[in-house]
């Protein structure tokens, strides 16, 4: 997905591979959309989603590779 989104000139991505980094970034920066992986290390995407949802109404898309 990252490869596809990087090719779209109007989309600016800021990948954060760990849950805590993603949560910190969501608090420090205003985003139009968050895309979270359920299986991120440190904090899961679900934990990040719950925390962000309590603090913001930014749209969130959840991804997973789990069965």
Steps between C-alpha positions, in 0.01 A plus 500: 500500500783738581644456150169596342437802722853637455430529126201733545633857502224648719548250782764568761579200715676489833552134587550407865581129538430484874175566681638747754667706225173506305308612809755772579489624139119506499508724806769732361371538144160553342430221250216460251503121532679232703571153362588262783626143493334286764829317570738793566765442768497679839136607480268311267308688235184434701652663808612799293154521341323498838726772636480719189121458487471623859699812409405571138246440226758446224395219259683171559545203267610176665707241313601150599664189363351281774269213413 
